[in-house]
Amino acid sequence: MKPHVLIAAAFGLLALSPDAMALTLTNVDDAAYSIMVTMKDGASKTIDLAAKGTAEVDCAAGCELTLNGEKMMADGAIAALRVEQGKFAQ
């Protein structure tokens, strides 16, 4: 097999890895937040998002994010969300 075909195949597999489908949360505020993540199967976890920090969440299959009582649905179509003034922003 030709080397350029192998390289292209490797990049194609890398694009399908779970990290490539992760949702990136970026906090632009000076305050830290806790975000509740509820998956479609009902499992939930809390993400602690540091001030000016980032976190990765696997929401490729869909999840609900809750911040300060505000809920937002996310799926593999959304790659990044910001937290600004204590609210979600895209």
Summary of the structure (lengths in Angstrom):
residues: 90
radius of gyration: 15.9
end to end distance: 42.8
largest distance: 54.6
contacts: 234
relative contact order: 0.22
helix: 19%
strand: 47%
